[in-house]
């Protein structure tokens, strides 16, 4: 099973998103200047659907296949 967490964080950073704070449990809060919204990112993303949902919420036009 693929781990998407590192690739999602790298994509967020490369598109200008920044880490804001740690959330509850193993979640982190990131800010996306593209959508002007905060996005919750889990530290253990094992599903490509979850990874794609995070990217969609942050306004990044990239999809894992």
N, C-alpha and C positions, 0 to 999 in steps of 0.2 A: 504494500500500500504506500502510495506516495505521500510525502510530507510537503505541504504547500506553504507553510508558514514563512520560511526564509525567502522564497521567491516572491510572495505577496509583499513582504516588508521591503524587499529590494525594489519592486515596482513602485510602491508607494513613495519611497525616498527619491527615486529617479524622476517622479512626476511632481516633486515639490511638496509632497505631504510631509508633515512633521509629527513626531511623537509628542503627546501632550502630557499624559499621566498614566499610571497604572490604575486599572479599574478593579472591580470585584473579582475574586478568584484569580484565574490565570488570563484575564482579558486586559488589553491595553486600549487606550483611547488615542486616536490619531486625528489630526485636523487636515482636511483636504481644501486647499485654496481653489480648486477647480469648481467644487460645488458649494464652498463656504459652509461645510457641515463637519461635524465630528463623526468618526466611524469607529466602531468597536471591532478590534482584531483579537481573535483567540490565539493563544500561544501554541495550540496543537491543532492545526487545520489539516484534517486527513481527507476531506471531501473536496473534489474540484468544484462542486456546486457551491459550497460555502466560500471557497476562494473567489469564484466568479462573482458571487453576490457582494463580497466586500469590495472588489474592484468596481463593480457597477455603482455601488453606493458612493464611492469616492470619485466617480466620474472618469475613470480610466478606461479607455477603449481597448481592452485586452481580454481575451478569454482563453482559459486553459482547455485543451482538447482531451 
